[in-house]
Amino acid sequence: MEASSKFRAGRQWLAAPELWSRRRTAGEAVLALVLGLMAAGTEELLGGEGLQLLAVGAAAAVLSLLRRRMPAPVLLVAAALGPILSGFAALLMVVGWSAGRRIVGAGRTLAAFTVAYVFCVASTLVDVWSQQAPMSFVLFTTLYFLTTTVVPGLASRYWTQRRTLLHALQERNAQLLREHAMVAGQARLRERQRIAQDMHDSLGHQLALISVHTGALEVDRELTPRQREAVGVLRGASVTAMHELREVVGILRDGVEGPAPVDEPGRAARGTAGIEGLVGAARVAGNTVELRRTGEVRPLAAAADHAAYRIVQEALTNAYKHAPGAPIGVELRYEPDSFVVEIVNGAAGGVTQGEVVSGGQGLTGLRERARLVGGMVHAGPADSGGFRVAGVLPYGVVEAAPFVAAEDDFRQQSPKAALGNGASVMDWTVSEREQAIGGRGRSSGWALGCGIALAAVLVLAAAGVFGLFFLVSSVNKGMIDPGEYERVQIGADEDEVRDRLPSGDTITTAGLAGTGPREPEGSECLVLMSSEVGHNVDTEPVFRFCFKGGKLIEKKAYEASR
């Protein structure tokens, strides 16, 4: 139990500042093992053996595990050991990536990488100080450090800062959307309450007066039965209107529409079940209305059911106002894929009595109501000379078409990022369009990242070409073929021999001087490599020419150990 708790504590310490999952822990362990094996294997290829291989592999694995907790110190240690231990090349790439993203502050990051570069160069100079051309080694060390450390560090820092910026933009966008929704909701609520109060104070008062007066008129003994029946219809209509007004006022105040009650005393059902009541009321008022039903009756969704009732109600109202006395036909068709309600009235048979009050918004409201449930409404002149209103409504719940096309909607939503209340927010990665505001964010972000990577690759390629050219030139300055060696004769003039041979002042011959037989006393020797490959990978075939008194006094061919 104690060992398990210590393991968890150690894992949390290494994973700072974030916690690792078991999968992440296993991945880090495998990475450390791979880097350790690569370091040990490289050292073995270069002649290392025994405990040295074990130490190099263990050091690489430990540094890999510590790179998150201590990015700067691990970077410095790896940079200092990199030139000495060739197996640290892969480790330097991983350490450079971690240091680039985990060292806080641009100044600290620059300082850490600068000091690491100084350590890398210093280790190189200490290792090759006794050899020729130390500046050439500094050049190659610089290219090595840029390739294995600086480029991964820059790429990692760019990627991390970009991701952090996008995350901050997403959070800020979510906060702005929440605040905007709250402000808009409060404004809508205040406007709803104002409208509700106005409707209650004005319409409620007028409807109450109508109900009271029609109620008193209904019991007047001087009225004929026909008049009393008409007054009863008016009183019932006023009571129903008061009920509906009360519900509309409640919706405006609360912003939530509840299910319409059916068969309550004093109010009509407001669905397809209530259409027959509308037709009956119209007949009582003296209109000729025919109701027809065709097809197998099927239930509609609540919103579509209510929309069908409103279509019939509005169409009958328009017929009363604009074509009084004209016959009206109401047809309900239950078709296999949709419900069709059609109201057709004949041409007006007489002059409209009194003032016709119309806001001109009834049919527009019907079209919008039908659209919201996935249906449609058509209104226009009928072939018979009257007017026709037809609505097509779905049986189930269908999402309404958006007001704005999705591809043109600024507030595009991402299923990955969510508001605090669970709603989605703008997808800045529609990036990642990842990574900037606008439709071209993703492509521009990738283009910028690829541009940086391409620039780094081009710089390294140019440096590599220059290094290769330099290496070839250096090899030419320090190498001859065996035939040239044979043609040089002992006793020849020193100037003549040196003119025929390369200068030997190159990095490729560094470390070869003093490796062969003892040089003649007081002589000055020129050591060159052979163009032929030696018989042993640990030795290098070389030619040595020793001069004294302006003459070539000795030449020897031997294999020198590197």
C-alpha positions, 0 to 999 in steps of 0.5 A, a space after each residue: 500500500 505504501 509503495 503504491 502511494 509513493 508511486 502515485 506521488 512520484 507520478 504526480 510530481 513528474 507530470 507537473 503541472 497536469 495529471 497523467 492518466 495511466 495511458 499517458 504514464 505508460 507512454 512516457 515510460 515507453 518513450 524513456 525506454 526507447 530513448 535510453 536504448 537508442 542512446 546506449 545503442 549509438 554509443 555501442 556502435 561508436 565503441 562504447 561497452 560495459 557500464 558505459 552503455 548502461 550509464 548512458 542509457 539510464 541517463 537518457 531515460 532519467 532525463 526524458 522523465 524529468 524534462 516536464 518537471 525541470 525543463 530548463 535544467 534538463 535542457 542544459 544537462 542534455 546540451 552539455 552531454 550531447 557533443 560527448 555522447 552521440 546517443 543523445 541526439 534523439 533525446 535533445 529533440 524531445 528535450 528541446 520540444 518540452 523546453 520550448 513549450 514549458 519554460 515560462 516567458 520568452 526571455 527565460 526561454 531565450 536565456 535557457 536555449 542560449 546557455 544550453 548552446 554555450 554548454 554544447 559548444 564548450 563541451 565540443 571545444 573541451 573534447 577536440 581542443 587538442 585537435 586541429 581546426 576547432 572552429 570547424 567543430 564549432 560550426 558543426 556543433 552549431 548546426 547540430 544544436 539548431 537541428 536537434 534542439 532549437 527547431 523542435 523548441 521553436 515549433 513546440 513554442 509556436 504550437 503551444 502559444 497558438 493553442 493557448 491563444 485559441 483556447 482563450 479566444 474560445 473561452 472569451 467567445 463563450 463568455 461574450 455569448 453568455 453575456 449577450 444571451 443574458 442581455 437579450 433575454 432580459 430585454 425580451 422579458 421586459 418587452 414581453 412584460 410591457 406587451 402583456 401589461 398593455 394587452 391585459 389593460 386594454 383588451 382584457 377590459 374591452 372583452 370583459 365589457 363585451 362579456 358583461 353586456 352580452 350576458 345581460 342582453 342574453 336574458 332580455 325578454 324582448 329578444 327573439 329566440 334567434 337574437 338570443 342565440 346570436 347573443 349567446 354566441 357572442 358571449 361564448 366567443 368573448 369568454 373564450 377570447 378572455 381565456 386565450 388572452 389570459 394564456 397569451 399574457 402568461 406566455 408573454 410574461 414567462 416566455 414558456 408556452 404550455 400545452 393547450 388544455 382541452 375541453 375545459 369549461 368556458 374554453 374550446 379545444 385548440 387543436 384539430 379536435 377544436 376545429 369542429 367547434 369553430 365550424 359549429 360556432 360559424 354555423 350558429 352565427 349564420 354562415 354556411 360551413 361544410 366540414 369534410 374529413 378524408 383519410 385515416 385519422 392520425 395524431 399530430 404533434 402538439 405544435 402542428 395540431 395547434 397550428 392546424 386549429 389556428 389556420 382554420 380559425 384565421 381562414 374562417 375569420 377572414 371569410 367572415 370579414 371579407 366575404 360575409 354570407 359566402 359558403 365556406 368549405 373546410 376539408 381535413 385530409 389525413 394523407 400518408 406523409 402529411 396532414 392537409 387542412 384546406 379552407 375555401 370560401 365562395 365569392 362575396 355575395 353582398 356588401 360588407 357591413 360596418 368597418 372591417 378591421 384587419 392588421 394584415 398580419 394574419 396570413 403572415 403569422 400563419 406562414 411563420 407558425 407553419 414554418 416553425 413546425 416544418 410545414 407550409 401555408 398557401 393562400 390565394 384566389 380560388 378557381 371559383 372566384 373566392 379565396 383559398 387557404 391551405 396548410 400542409 403540416 407534418 405528423 411528427 416533430 420536424 426542425 424548422 429551417 434556420 433563418 440564416 444558412 449554416 455556411 453563412 452563420 457567424 455563430 457556427 457551433 462546435 460540438 467540442 467546446 461548450 458553454 458553462 450551461 452546456 450549450 455549444 459555442 463558436 468553432 474557432 477550429 472551423 481550425 482549428 476555419 482551428 484558428 482564427 476568427 472567420 471562415 479561413 482561420 483553419 487554412 491560414 493557421 496551418 499555412 502559417 505553421 507550415 510556413 515556419 516549418 518550411 523556413 526552418 527546413 530551408 535554413 537547415 538544408 542550406 546549412 547542410 549543403 554548406 556543411 557538405 561542401 565544406 566537408 568535401 573541400 576538407 577531404 580534398 585538402 587532406 587526402 591522396 591516393 596511394 599512387 601519388 604517395 608512391 611517386 613522391 621520392 625521398 630527397 625531393 625538394 620540400 617546396 616541390 613536394 608540398 606543391 604536389 600534395 594537399 596542405 593537410 590543414 583540414 578537420 578530416 586529418 585532426 587527431 592523426 598527427 603523432 599516432 604512427 611511428 616516431 617522427 625523425 628528430 627535428 623534422 616537420 611532418 605532413 600527415 594525409 589520409 589515404 583514398 583507400 578504405 582500411 581493413 579495420 573500421 577502428 583504424 585509418 590508413 594514412 601517409 606521412 611525409 617528414 621534412 628537414 632542411 628543405 628536403 623530404 627525409 622520410 615517408 611512411 604509410 601506416 594505419 592510425 587509430 582514431 
